[in-house]
Amino acid sequence: MALAACLLGYGEVGLWLQREAKRPQSWAKLEDNPYKTWIEDYAGERYQTAVKVGIGACGNYAGSRTRQDCYYIIFTLFRAHRSPGCS
């Protein structure tokens, strides 16, 4: 469950930054931004799918599984759907 905050948080921040960059005269810019790939990865379909699966896993397993089971599930989802350049 500890990684659930990272899984969900990165997804939300990525989406927010992407939306903010599309607004006229926004302070957030994608072009020439050293974090452009990060934003695109975490706002992208692949990672957002992992977020949805993670939310479902938390709901499905939290009541009937141990914390260690939940941790393993979230960790596995995070590793499977993270961007190749992320650690």
PyMOL Python script that loads the backbone (N, CA, C, O; Angstrom):
from pymol import cmd

cmd.read_pdbstr("""\
ATOM      1  N   MET A   1       0.811  -1.193   0.000  1.00  0.00           N
ATOM      2  CA  MET A   1       0.000   0.000   0.000  1.00  0.00           C
ATOM      3  C   MET A   1       0.857   1.261   0.000  1.00  0.00           C
ATOM      4  O   MET A   1       0.402   2.329  -0.409  1.00  0.00           O
ATOM      5  N   ALA A   2       2.087   1.134   0.456  1.00  0.00           N
ATOM      6  CA  ALA A   2       2.958   2.309   0.512  1.00  0.00           C
ATOM      7  C   ALA A   2       3.190   2.894  -0.877  1.00  0.00           C
ATOM      8  O   ALA A   2       3.295   4.113  -1.015  1.00  0.00           O
ATOM      9  N   LEU A   3       3.269   2.077  -1.882  1.00  0.00           N
ATOM     10  CA  LEU A   3       3.501   2.575  -3.236  1.00  0.00           C
ATOM     11  C   LEU A   3       2.237   3.093  -3.907  1.00  0.00           C
ATOM     12  O   LEU A   3       2.307   3.697  -4.978  1.00  0.00           O
ATOM     13  N   ALA A   4       1.097   2.864  -3.296  1.00  0.00           N
ATOM     14  CA  ALA A   4      -0.150   3.362  -3.879  1.00  0.00           C
ATOM     15  C   ALA A   4      -0.111   4.881  -4.007  1.00  0.00           C
ATOM     16  O   ALA A   4      -0.612   5.436  -4.985  1.00  0.00           O
ATOM     17  N   ALA A   5       0.476   5.549  -3.033  1.00  0.00           N
ATOM     18  CA  ALA A   5       0.568   7.016  -3.093  1.00  0.00           C
ATOM     19  C   ALA A   5       1.408   7.447  -4.292  1.00  0.00           C
ATOM     20  O   ALA A   5       1.068   8.422  -4.963  1.00  0.00           O
ATOM     21  N   CYS A   6       2.486   6.743  -4.567  1.00  0.00           N
ATOM     22  CA  CYS A   6       3.322   7.066  -5.733  1.00  0.00           C
ATOM     23  C   CYS A   6       2.563   6.773  -7.019  1.00  0.00           C
ATOM     24  O   CYS A   6       2.520   7.610  -7.920  1.00  0.00           O
ATOM     25  N   LEU A   7       1.979   5.618  -7.105  1.00  0.00           N
ATOM     26  CA  LEU A   7       1.247   5.231  -8.307  1.00  0.00           C
ATOM     27  C   LEU A   7       0.168   6.254  -8.634  1.00  0.00           C
ATOM     28  O   LEU A   7       0.087   6.745  -9.760  1.00  0.00           O
ATOM     29  N   LEU A   8      -0.658   6.569  -7.646  1.00  0.00           N
ATOM     30  CA  LEU A   8      -1.759   7.499  -7.866  1.00  0.00           C
ATOM     31  C   LEU A   8      -1.272   8.935  -7.979  1.00  0.00           C
ATOM     32  O   LEU A   8      -1.746   9.691  -8.826  1.00  0.00           O
ATOM     33  N   GLY A   9      -0.331   9.309  -7.131  1.00  0.00           N
ATOM     34  CA  GLY A   9       0.166  10.684  -7.122  1.00  0.00           C
ATOM     35  C   GLY A   9       0.864  11.071  -8.406  1.00  0.00           C
ATOM     36  O   GLY A   9       0.602  12.143  -8.952  1.00  0.00           O
ATOM     37  N   TYR A  10       1.752  10.217  -8.901  1.00  0.00           N
ATOM     38  CA  TYR A  10       2.446  10.516 -10.157  1.00  0.00           C
ATOM     39  C   TYR A  10       1.444  10.650 -11.297  1.00  0.00           C
ATOM     40  O   TYR A  10       1.584  11.517 -12.159  1.00  0.00           O
ATOM     41  N   GLY A  11       0.432   9.784 -11.295  1.00  0.00           N
ATOM     42  CA  GLY A  11      -0.587   9.853 -12.335  1.00  0.00           C
ATOM     43  C   GLY A  11      -1.343  11.166 -12.296  1.00  0.00           C
ATOM     44  O   GLY A  11      -1.580  11.780 -13.337  1.00  0.00           O
ATOM     45  N   GLU A  12      -1.723  11.601 -11.112  1.00  0.00           N
ATOM     46  CA  GLU A  12      -2.452  12.865 -10.977  1.00  0.00           C
ATOM     47  C   GLU A  12      -1.580  14.061 -11.339  1.00  0.00           C
ATOM     48  O   GLU A  12      -2.036  14.962 -12.043  1.00  0.00           O
ATOM     49  N   VAL A  13      -0.356  14.084 -10.878  1.00  0.00           N
ATOM     50  CA  VAL A  13       0.540  15.203 -11.178  1.00  0.00           C
ATOM     51  C   VAL A  13       0.838  15.266 -12.671  1.00  0.00           C
ATOM     52  O   VAL A  13       0.860  16.351 -13.252  1.00  0.00           O
ATOM     53  N   GLY A  14       1.068  14.118 -13.295  1.00  0.00           N
ATOM     54  CA  GLY A  14       1.310  14.095 -14.731  1.00  0.00           C
ATOM     55  C   GLY A  14       0.138  14.661 -15.516  1.00  0.00           C
ATOM     56  O   GLY A  14       0.324  15.475 -16.421  1.00  0.00           O
ATOM     57  N   LEU A  15      -1.078  14.226 -15.165  1.00  0.00           N
ATOM     58  CA  LEU A  15      -2.269  14.741 -15.841  1.00  0.00           C
ATOM     59  C   LEU A  15      -2.439  16.233 -15.606  1.00  0.00           C
ATOM     60  O   LEU A  15      -2.754  16.975 -16.536  1.00  0.00           O
ATOM     61  N   TRP A  16      -2.235  16.675 -14.388  1.00  0.00           N
ATOM     62  CA  TRP A  16      -2.401  18.089 -14.048  1.00  0.00           C
ATOM     63  C   TRP A  16      -1.414  18.958 -14.819  1.00  0.00           C
ATOM     64  O   TRP A  16      -1.793  19.989 -15.375  1.00  0.00           O
ATOM     65  N   LEU A  17      -0.146  18.543 -14.853  1.00  0.00           N
ATOM     66  CA  LEU A  17       0.854  19.321 -15.581  1.00  0.00           C
ATOM     67  C   LEU A  17       0.566  19.359 -17.075  1.00  0.00           C
ATOM     68  O   LEU A  17       0.755  20.388 -17.723  1.00  0.00           O
ATOM     69  N   GLN A  18       0.112  18.247 -17.613  1.00  0.00           N
ATOM     70  CA  GLN A  18      -0.230  18.207 -19.032  1.00  0.00           C
ATOM     71  C   GLN A  18      -1.396  19.154 -19.342  1.00  0.00           C
ATOM     72  O   GLN A  18      -1.357  19.896 -20.323  1.00  0.00           O
ATOM     73  N   ARG A  19      -2.423  19.120 -18.504  1.00  0.00           N
ATOM     74  CA  ARG A  19      -3.569  20.034 -18.691  1.00  0.00           C
ATOM     75  C   ARG A  19      -3.131  21.484 -18.529  1.00  0.00           C
ATOM     76  O   ARG A  19      -3.523  22.346 -19.315  1.00  0.00           O
ATOM     77  N   GLU A  20      -2.324  21.750 -17.516  1.00  0.00           N
ATOM     78  CA  GLU A  20      -1.866  23.114 -17.252  1.00  0.00           C
ATOM     79  C   GLU A  20      -1.062  23.653 -18.436  1.00  0.00           C
ATOM     80  O   GLU A  20      -1.199  24.824 -18.791  1.00  0.00           O
ATOM     81  N   ALA A  21      -0.234  22.822 -19.043  1.00  0.00           N
ATOM     82  CA  ALA A  21       0.600  23.253 -20.166  1.00  0.00           C
ATOM     83  C   ALA A  21      -0.231  23.610 -21.397  1.00  0.00           C
ATOM     84  O   ALA A  21       0.221  24.385 -22.239  1.00  0.00           O
ATOM     85  N   LYS A  22      -1.422  23.065 -21.510  1.00  0.00           N
ATOM     86  CA  LYS A  22      -2.287  23.350 -22.658  1.00  0.00           C
ATOM     87  C   LYS A  22      -3.056  24.658 -22.513  1.00  0.00           C
ATOM     88  O   LYS A  22      -3.606  25.168 -23.489  1.00  0.00           O
ATOM     89  N   ARG A  23      -3.096  25.195 -21.315  1.00  0.00           N
ATOM     90  CA  ARG A  23      -3.819  26.447 -21.095  1.00  0.00           C
ATOM     91  C   ARG A  23      -3.045  27.618 -21.704  1.00  0.00           C
ATOM     92  O   ARG A  23      -1.816  27.656 -21.635  1.00  0.00           O
ATOM     93  N   PRO A  24      -3.765  28.571 -22.299  1.00  0.00           N
ATOM     94  CA  PRO A  24      -3.079  29.742 -22.862  1.00  0.00           C
ATOM     95  C   PRO A  24      -2.350  30.525 -21.763  1.00  0.00           C
ATOM     96  O   PRO A  24      -2.880  30.711 -20.668  1.00  0.00           O
ATOM     97  N   GLN A  25      -1.171  30.963 -22.056  1.00  0.00           N
ATOM     98  CA  GLN A  25      -0.343  31.772 -21.159  1.00  0.00           C
ATOM     99  C   GLN A  25      -0.079  31.084 -19.816  1.00  0.00           C
ATOM    100  O   GLN A  25       0.065  31.750 -18.790  1.00  0.00           O
ATOM    101  N   SER A  26      -0.017  29.777 -19.827  1.00  0.00           N
ATOM    102  CA  SER A  26       0.270  29.032 -18.609  1.00  0.00           C
ATOM    103  C   SER A  26       1.752  29.116 -18.273  1.00  0.00           C
ATOM    104  O   SER A  26       2.594  29.252 -19.160  1.00  0.00           O
ATOM    105  N   TRP A  27       2.054  29.034 -17.009  1.00  0.00           N
ATOM    106  CA  TRP A  27       3.445  28.977 -16.562  1.00  0.00           C
ATOM    107  C   TRP A  27       4.063  27.626 -16.912  1.00  0.00           C
ATOM    108  O   TRP A  27       5.283  27.514 -17.035  1.00  0.00           O
ATOM    109  N   ALA A  28       3.232  26.608 -17.070  1.00  0.00           N
ATOM    110  CA  ALA A  28       3.731  25.263 -17.385  1.00  0.00           C
ATOM    111  C   ALA A  28       3.903  25.129 -18.891  1.00  0.00           C
ATOM    112  O   ALA A  28       2.981  25.413 -19.655  1.00  0.00           O
ATOM    113  N   LYS A  29       5.062  24.704 -19.306  1.00  0.00           N
ATOM    114  CA  LYS A  29       5.368  24.512 -20.720  1.00  0.00           C
ATOM    115  C   LYS A  29       5.930  23.111 -20.922  1.00  0.00           C
ATOM    116  O   LYS A  29       6.684  22.611 -20.087  1.00  0.00           O
ATOM    117  N   LEU A  30       5.564  22.488 -22.018  1.00  0.00           N
ATOM    118  CA  LEU A  30       6.151  21.189 -22.352  1.00  0.00           C
ATOM    119  C   LEU A  30       7.386  21.350 -23.227  1.00  0.00           C
ATOM    120  O   LEU A  30       8.376  20.640 -23.047  1.00  0.00           O
ATOM    121  N   GLU A  31       7.333  22.269 -24.159  1.00  0.00           N
ATOM    122  CA  GLU A  31       8.474  22.469 -25.052  1.00  0.00           C
ATOM    123  C   GLU A  31       9.668  23.002 -24.259  1.00  0.00           C
ATOM    124  O   GLU A  31       9.532  23.898 -23.426  1.00  0.00           O
ATOM    125  N   ASP A  32      10.825  22.434 -24.537  1.00  0.00           N
ATOM    126  CA  ASP A  32      12.074  22.791 -23.863  1.00  0.00           C
ATOM    127  C   ASP A  32      12.030  22.541 -22.357  1.00  0.00           C
ATOM    128  O   ASP A  32      12.836  23.099 -21.612  1.00  0.00           O
ATOM    129  N   ASN A  33      11.120  21.731 -21.918  1.00  0.00           N
ATOM    130  CA  ASN A  33      11.018  21.392 -20.504  1.00  0.00           C
ATOM    131  C   ASN A  33      11.809  20.105 -20.263  1.00  0.00           C
ATOM    132  O   ASN A  33      11.544  19.097 -20.918  1.00  0.00           O
ATOM    133  N   PRO A  34      12.773  20.115 -19.341  1.00  0.00           N
ATOM    134  CA  PRO A  34      13.548  18.900 -19.090  1.00  0.00           C
ATOM    135  C   PRO A  34      12.699  17.749 -18.544  1.00  0.00           C
ATOM    136  O   PRO A  34      13.139  16.599 -18.552  1.00  0.00           O
ATOM    137  N   TYR A  35      11.495  18.049 -18.074  1.00  0.00           N
ATOM    138  CA  TYR A  35      10.607  17.018 -17.532  1.00  0.00           C
ATOM    139  C   TYR A  35       9.496  16.624 -18.502  1.00  0.00           C
ATOM    140  O   TYR A  35       8.540  15.951 -18.115  1.00  0.00           O
ATOM    141  N   LYS A  36       9.620  17.039 -19.748  1.00  0.00           N
ATOM    142  CA  LYS A  36       8.584  16.751 -20.748  1.00  0.00           C
ATOM    143  C   LYS A  36       8.285  15.257 -20.851  1.00  0.00           C
ATOM    144  O   LYS A  36       7.121  14.856 -20.846  1.00  0.00           O
ATOM    145  N   THR A  37       9.312  14.446 -20.942  1.00  0.00           N
ATOM    146  CA  THR A  37       9.108  12.996 -21.062  1.00  0.00           C
ATOM    147  C   THR A  37       8.427  12.441 -19.817  1.00  0.00           C
ATOM    148  O   THR A  37       7.545  11.587 -19.918  1.00  0.00           O
ATOM    149  N   TRP A  38       8.828  12.918 -18.653  1.00  0.00           N
ATOM    150  CA  TRP A  38       8.218  12.490 -17.384  1.00  0.00           C
ATOM    151  C   TRP A  38       6.726  12.803 -17.406  1.00  0.00           C
ATOM    152  O   TRP A  38       5.900  11.945 -17.093  1.00  0.00           O
ATOM    153  N   ILE A  39       6.388  14.031 -17.775  1.00  0.00           N
ATOM    154  CA  ILE A  39       4.986  14.450 -17.815  1.00  0.00           C
ATOM    155  C   ILE A  39       4.203  13.597 -18.807  1.00  0.00           C
ATOM    156  O   ILE A  39       3.114  13.118 -18.494  1.00  0.00           O
ATOM    157  N   GLU A  40       4.752  13.410 -19.988  1.00  0.00           N
ATOM    158  CA  GLU A  40       4.061  12.620 -21.010  1.00  0.00           C
ATOM    159  C   GLU A  40       3.902  11.163 -20.581  1.00  0.00           C
ATOM    160  O   GLU A  40       2.862  10.554 -20.829  1.00  0.00           O
ATOM    161  N   ASP A  41       4.919  10.606 -19.944  1.00  0.00           N
ATOM    162  CA  ASP A  41       4.840   9.218 -19.486  1.00  0.00           C
ATOM    163  C   ASP A  41       3.741   9.035 -18.449  1.00  0.00           C
ATOM    164  O   ASP A  41       2.910   8.136 -18.575  1.00  0.00           O
ATOM    165  N   TYR A  42       3.733   9.888 -17.420  1.00  0.00           N
ATOM    166  CA  TYR A  42       2.781   9.718 -16.326  1.00  0.00           C
ATOM    167  C   TYR A  42       1.375  10.189 -16.669  1.00  0.00           C
ATOM    168  O   TYR A  42       0.417   9.789 -16.008  1.00  0.00           O
ATOM    169  N   ALA A  43       1.232  11.028 -17.684  1.00  0.00           N
ATOM    170  CA  ALA A  43      -0.092  11.430 -18.158  1.00  0.00           C
ATOM    171  C   ALA A  43      -0.579  10.504 -19.268  1.00  0.00           C
ATOM    172  O   ALA A  43      -1.739  10.576 -19.675  1.00  0.00           O
ATOM    173  N   GLY A  44       0.289   9.648 -19.751  1.00  0.00           N
ATOM    174  CA  GLY A  44      -0.027   8.788 -20.884  1.00  0.00           C
ATOM    175  C   GLY A  44      -0.962   7.639 -20.559  1.00  0.00           C
ATOM    176  O   GLY A  44      -1.192   7.297 -19.399  1.00  0.00           O
ATOM    177  N   GLU A  45      -1.486   7.063 -21.612  1.00  0.00           N
ATOM    178  CA  GLU A  45      -2.470   5.985 -21.482  1.00  0.00           C
ATOM    179  C   GLU A  45      -1.931   4.782 -20.712  1.00  0.00           C
ATOM    180  O   GLU A  45      -2.638   4.202 -19.888  1.00  0.00           O
ATOM    181  N   ARG A  46      -0.700   4.414 -20.975  1.00  0.00           N
ATOM    182  CA  ARG A  46      -0.118   3.228 -20.329  1.00  0.00           C
ATOM    183  C   ARG A  46      -0.088   3.389 -18.807  1.00  0.00           C
ATOM    184  O   ARG A  46      -0.509   2.496 -18.072  1.00  0.00           O
ATOM    185  N   TYR A  47       0.412   4.530 -18.347  1.00  0.00           N
ATOM    186  CA  TYR A  47       0.502   4.734 -16.899  1.00  0.00           C
ATOM    187  C   TYR A  47      -0.882   4.959 -16.296  1.00  0.00           C
ATOM    188  O   TYR A  47      -1.159   4.491 -15.192  1.00  0.00           O
ATOM    189  N   GLN A  48      -1.746   5.668 -17.007  1.00  0.00           N
ATOM    190  CA  GLN A  48      -3.090   5.909 -16.485  1.00  0.00           C
ATOM    191  C   GLN A  48      -3.878   4.603 -16.373  1.00  0.00           C
ATOM    192  O   GLN A  48      -4.732   4.468 -15.496  1.00  0.00           O
ATOM    193  N   THR A  49      -3.601   3.656 -17.243  1.00  0.00           N
ATOM    194  CA  THR A  49      -4.210   2.329 -17.117  1.00  0.00           C
ATOM    195  C   THR A  49      -3.733   1.666 -15.834  1.00  0.00           C
ATOM    196  O   THR A  49      -4.522   1.048 -15.119  1.00  0.00           O
ATOM    197  N   ALA A  50      -2.444   1.793 -15.542  1.00  0.00           N
ATOM    198  CA  ALA A  50      -1.904   1.229 -14.298  1.00  0.00           C
ATOM    199  C   ALA A  50      -2.554   1.869 -13.081  1.00  0.00           C
ATOM    200  O   ALA A  50      -2.822   1.188 -12.091  1.00  0.00           O
ATOM    201  N   VAL A  51      -2.808   3.162 -13.146  1.00  0.00           N
ATOM    202  CA  VAL A  51      -3.469   3.854 -12.033  1.00  0.00           C
ATOM    203  C   VAL A  51      -4.859   3.267 -11.806  1.00  0.00           C
ATOM    204  O   VAL A  51      -5.238   2.985 -10.669  1.00  0.00           O
ATOM    205  N   LYS A  52      -5.607   3.085 -12.873  1.00  0.00           N
ATOM    206  CA  LYS A  52      -6.959   2.530 -12.754  1.00  0.00           C
ATOM    207  C   LYS A  52      -6.926   1.117 -12.185  1.00  0.00           C
ATOM    208  O   LYS A  52      -7.740   0.765 -11.332  1.00  0.00           O
ATOM    209  N   VAL A  53      -5.986   0.313 -12.660  1.00  0.00           N
ATOM    210  CA  VAL A  53      -5.847  -1.050 -12.147  1.00  0.00           C
ATOM    211  C   VAL A  53      -5.448  -1.002 -10.672  1.00  0.00           C
ATOM    212  O   VAL A  53      -5.958  -1.779  -9.865  1.00  0.00           O
ATOM    213  N   GLY A  54      -4.549  -0.103 -10.325  1.00  0.00           N
ATOM    214  CA  GLY A  54      -4.114   0.040  -8.934  1.00  0.00           C
ATOM    215  C   GLY A  54      -5.243   0.441  -8.011  1.00  0.00           C
ATOM    216  O   GLY A  54      -5.358  -0.085  -6.904  1.00  0.00           O
ATOM    217  N   ILE A  55      -6.073   1.363  -8.451  1.00  0.00           N
ATOM    218  CA  ILE A  55      -7.232   1.769  -7.646  1.00  0.00           C
ATOM    219  C   ILE A  55      -8.152   0.570  -7.424  1.00  0.00           C
ATOM    220  O   ILE A  55      -8.634   0.335  -6.316  1.00  0.00           O
ATOM    221  N   GLY A  56      -8.383  -0.178  -8.494  1.00  0.00           N
ATOM    222  CA  GLY A  56      -9.214  -1.371  -8.371  1.00  0.00           C
ATOM    223  C   GLY A  56      -8.607  -2.406  -7.448  1.00  0.00           C
ATOM    224  O   GLY A  56      -9.309  -3.026  -6.650  1.00  0.00           O
ATOM    225  N   ALA A  57      -7.299  -2.591  -7.557  1.00  0.00           N
ATOM    226  CA  ALA A  57      -6.618  -3.567  -6.701  1.00  0.00           C
ATOM    227  C   ALA A  57      -6.708  -3.167  -5.235  1.00  0.00           C
ATOM    228  O   ALA A  57      -6.912  -4.015  -4.366  1.00  0.00           O
ATOM    229  N   CYS A  58      -6.557  -1.894  -4.964  1.00  0.00           N
ATOM    230  CA  CYS A  58      -6.673  -1.427  -3.574  1.00  0.00           C
ATOM    231  C   CYS A  58      -8.057  -1.725  -3.031  1.00  0.00           C
ATOM    232  O   CYS A  58      -8.210  -2.219  -1.914  1.00  0.00           O
ATOM    233  N   GLY A  59      -9.061  -1.419  -3.837  1.00  0.00           N
ATOM    234  CA  GLY A  59     -10.427  -1.668  -3.391  1.00  0.00           C
ATOM    235  C   GLY A  59     -10.739  -3.144  -3.225  1.00  0.00           C
ATOM    236  O   GLY A  59     -11.394  -3.546  -2.263  1.00  0.00           O
ATOM    237  N   ASN A  60     -10.269  -3.944  -4.162  1.00  0.00           N
ATOM    238  CA  ASN A  60     -10.567  -5.382  -4.123  1.00  0.00           C
ATOM    239  C   ASN A  60      -9.811  -6.126  -3.042  1.00  0.00           C
ATOM    240  O   ASN A  60     -10.349  -7.052  -2.433  1.00  0.00           O
ATOM    241  N   TYR A  61      -8.581  -5.736  -2.799  1.00  0.00           N
ATOM    242  CA  TYR A  61      -7.726  -6.510  -1.919  1.00  0.00           C
ATOM    243  C   TYR A  61      -7.580  -5.957  -0.513  1.00  0.00           C
ATOM    244  O   TYR A  61      -7.181  -6.688   0.394  1.00  0.00           O
ATOM    245  N   ALA A  62      -7.886  -4.718  -0.315  1.00  0.00           N
ATOM    246  CA  ALA A  62      -7.648  -4.109   0.993  1.00  0.00           C
ATOM    247  C   ALA A  62      -8.442  -4.789   2.098  1.00  0.00           C
ATOM    248  O   ALA A  62      -7.937  -4.981   3.204  1.00  0.00           O
ATOM    249  N   GLY A  63      -9.669  -5.148   1.802  1.00  0.00           N
ATOM    250  CA  GLY A  63     -10.499  -5.742   2.839  1.00  0.00           C
ATOM    251  C   GLY A  63     -10.218  -7.205   3.105  1.00  0.00           C
ATOM    252  O   GLY A  63     -10.476  -7.692   4.206  1.00  0.00           O
ATOM    253  N   SER A  64      -9.697  -7.912   2.125  1.00  0.00           N
ATOM    254  CA  SER A  64      -9.570  -9.358   2.278  1.00  0.00           C
ATOM    255  C   SER A  64      -8.133  -9.866   2.234  1.00  0.00           C
ATOM    256  O   SER A  64      -7.905 -11.068   2.368  1.00  0.00           O
ATOM    257  N   ARG A  65      -7.167  -8.980   2.050  1.00  0.00           N
ATOM    258  CA  ARG A  65      -5.773  -9.398   1.939  1.00  0.00           C
ATOM    259  C   ARG A  65      -4.932  -8.765   3.040  1.00  0.00           C
ATOM    260  O   ARG A  65      -5.348  -7.815   3.703  1.00  0.00           O
ATOM    261  N   THR A  66      -3.763  -9.309   3.208  1.00  0.00           N
ATOM    262  CA  THR A  66      -2.830  -8.725   4.162  1.00  0.00           C
ATOM    263  C   THR A  66      -2.165  -7.505   3.542  1.00  0.00           C
ATOM    264  O   THR A  66      -2.241  -7.304   2.329  1.00  0.00           O
ATOM    265  N   ARG A  67      -1.524  -6.703   4.352  1.00  0.00           N
ATOM    266  CA  ARG A  67      -0.800  -5.551   3.827  1.00  0.00           C
ATOM    267  C   ARG A  67       0.299  -5.991   2.864  1.00  0.00           C
ATOM    268  O   ARG A  67       0.559  -5.325   1.861  1.00  0.00           O
ATOM    269  N   GLN A  68       0.928  -7.093   3.167  1.00  0.00           N
ATOM    270  CA  GLN A  68       1.997  -7.582   2.305  1.00  0.00           C
ATOM    271  C   GLN A  68       1.453  -7.954   0.927  1.00  0.00           C
ATOM    272  O   GLN A  68       2.111  -7.702  -0.082  1.00  0.00           O
ATOM    273  N   ASP A  69       0.273  -8.542   0.874  1.00  0.00           N
ATOM    274  CA  ASP A  69      -0.359  -8.854  -0.420  1.00  0.00           C
ATOM    275  C   ASP A  69      -0.617  -7.588  -1.215  1.00  0.00           C
ATOM    276  O   ASP A  69      -0.324  -7.528  -2.409  1.00  0.00           O
ATOM    277  N   CYS A  70      -1.162  -6.579  -0.558  1.00  0.00           N
ATOM    278  CA  CYS A  70      -1.446  -5.313  -1.236  1.00  0.00           C
ATOM    279  C   CYS A  70      -0.162  -4.661  -1.725  1.00  0.00           C
ATOM    280  O   CYS A  70      -0.110  -4.144  -2.841  1.00  0.00           O
ATOM    281  N   TYR A  71       0.867  -4.685  -0.900  1.00  0.00           N
ATOM    282  CA  TYR A  71       2.154  -4.104  -1.276  1.00  0.00           C
ATOM    283  C   TYR A  71       2.687  -4.792  -2.532  1.00  0.00           C
ATOM    284  O   TYR A  71       3.136  -4.130  -3.468  1.00  0.00           O
ATOM    285  N   TYR A  72       2.636  -6.101  -2.544  1.00  0.00           N
ATOM    286  CA  TYR A  72       3.140  -6.855  -3.700  1.00  0.00           C
ATOM    287  C   TYR A  72       2.365  -6.482  -4.967  1.00  0.00           C
ATOM    288  O   TYR A  72       2.965  -6.291  -6.025  1.00  0.00           O
ATOM    289  N   ILE A  73       1.072  -6.382  -4.869  1.00  0.00           N
ATOM    290  CA  ILE A  73       0.243  -6.058  -6.026  1.00  0.00           C
ATOM    291  C   ILE A  73       0.579  -4.671  -6.552  1.00  0.00           C
ATOM    292  O   ILE A  73       0.806  -4.504  -7.750  1.00  0.00           O
ATOM    293  N   ILE A  74       0.616  -3.667  -5.670  1.00  0.00           N
ATOM    294  CA  ILE A  74       0.908  -2.296  -6.095  1.00  0.00           C
ATOM    295  C   ILE A  74       2.321  -2.204  -6.657  1.00  0.00           C
ATOM    296  O   ILE A  74       2.534  -1.561  -7.685  1.00  0.00           O
ATOM    297  N   PHE A  75       3.286  -2.836  -6.001  1.00  0.00           N
ATOM    298  CA  PHE A  75       4.668  -2.814  -6.462  1.00  0.00           C
ATOM    299  C   PHE A  75       4.775  -3.433  -7.856  1.00  0.00           C
ATOM    300  O   PHE A  75       5.465  -2.894  -8.722  1.00  0.00           O
ATOM    301  N   THR A  76       4.104  -4.549  -8.072  1.00  0.00           N
ATOM    302  CA  THR A  76       4.126  -5.222  -9.364  1.00  0.00           C
ATOM    303  C   THR A  76       3.515  -4.336 -10.448  1.00  0.00           C
ATOM    304  O   THR A  76       4.059  -4.244 -11.549  1.00  0.00           O
ATOM    305  N   LEU A  77       2.399  -3.687 -10.149  1.00  0.00           N
ATOM    306  CA  LEU A  77       1.771  -2.792 -11.114  1.00  0.00           C
ATOM    307  C   LEU A  77       2.673  -1.608 -11.430  1.00  0.00           C
ATOM    308  O   LEU A  77       2.809  -1.222 -12.591  1.00  0.00           O
ATOM    309  N   PHE A  78       3.287  -1.033 -10.407  1.00  0.00           N
ATOM    310  CA  PHE A  78       4.154   0.121 -10.599  1.00  0.00           C
ATOM    311  C   PHE A  78       5.335  -0.247 -11.490  1.00  0.00           C
ATOM    312  O   PHE A  78       5.666   0.490 -12.419  1.00  0.00           O
ATOM    313  N   ARG A  79       5.966  -1.376 -11.212  1.00  0.00           N
ATOM    314  CA  ARG A  79       7.121  -1.803 -12.006  1.00  0.00           C
ATOM    315  C   ARG A  79       6.727  -2.125 -13.435  1.00  0.00           C
ATOM    316  O   ARG A  79       7.488  -1.841 -14.361  1.00  0.00           O
ATOM    317  N   ALA A  80       5.561  -2.708 -13.634  1.00  0.00           N
ATOM    318  CA  ALA A  80       5.135  -3.123 -14.968  1.00  0.00           C
ATOM    319  C   ALA A  80       4.765  -1.941 -15.862  1.00  0.00           C
ATOM    320  O   ALA A  80       4.896  -2.025 -17.083  1.00  0.00           O
ATOM    321  N   HIS A  81       4.306  -0.845 -15.267  1.00  0.00           N
ATOM    322  CA  HIS A  81       3.774   0.251 -16.076  1.00  0.00           C
ATOM    323  C   HIS A  81       4.586   1.531 -15.996  1.00  0.00           C
ATOM    324  O   HIS A  81       4.224   2.528 -16.620  1.00  0.00           O
ATOM    325  N   ARG A  82       5.665   1.525 -15.249  1.00  0.00           N
ATOM    326  CA  ARG A  82       6.461   2.747 -15.158  1.00  0.00           C
ATOM    327  C   ARG A  82       7.229   2.967 -16.443  1.00  0.00           C
ATOM    328  O   ARG A  82       7.396   2.054 -17.252  1.00  0.00           O
ATOM    329  N   SER A  83       7.682   4.162 -16.615  1.00  0.00           N
ATOM    330  CA  SER A  83       8.456   4.508 -17.797  1.00  0.00           C
ATOM    331  C   SER A  83       9.813   3.832 -17.720  1.00  0.00           C
ATOM    332  O   SER A  83      10.344   3.677 -16.620  1.00  0.00           O
ATOM    333  N   PRO A  84      10.399   3.420 -18.842  1.00  0.00           N
ATOM    334  CA  PRO A  84      11.675   2.710 -18.829  1.00  0.00           C
ATOM    335  C   PRO A  84      12.804   3.493 -18.157  1.00  0.00           C
ATOM    336  O   PRO A  84      13.717   2.880 -17.604  1.00  0.00           O
ATOM    337  N   GLY A  85      12.769   4.810 -18.188  1.00  0.00           N
ATOM    338  CA  GLY A  85      13.841   5.603 -17.600  1.00  0.00           C
ATOM    339  C   GLY A  85      13.672   5.872 -16.121  1.00  0.00           C
ATOM    340  O   GLY A  85      14.539   6.494 -15.507  1.00  0.00           O
ATOM    341  N   CYS A  86      12.573   5.417 -15.532  1.00  0.00           N
ATOM    342  CA  CYS A  86      12.313   5.688 -14.119  1.00  0.00           C
ATOM    343  C   CYS A  86      12.887   4.605 -13.232  1.00  0.00           C
ATOM    344  O   CYS A  86      13.010   3.444 -13.621  1.00  0.00           O
ATOM    345  N   SER A  87      13.226   5.014 -12.059  1.00  0.00           N
ATOM    346  CA  SER A  87      13.701   4.019 -11.084  1.00  0.00           C
ATOM    347  C   SER A  87      12.752   3.967  -9.913  1.00  0.00           C
ATOM    348  O   SER A  87      12.967   3.195  -8.978  1.00  0.00           O
TER     349      SER A  87
END
""", "prot")
cmd.dss("prot")
cmd.show_as("cartoon", "prot")
cmd.util.cbc("prot")
cmd.orient("prot")
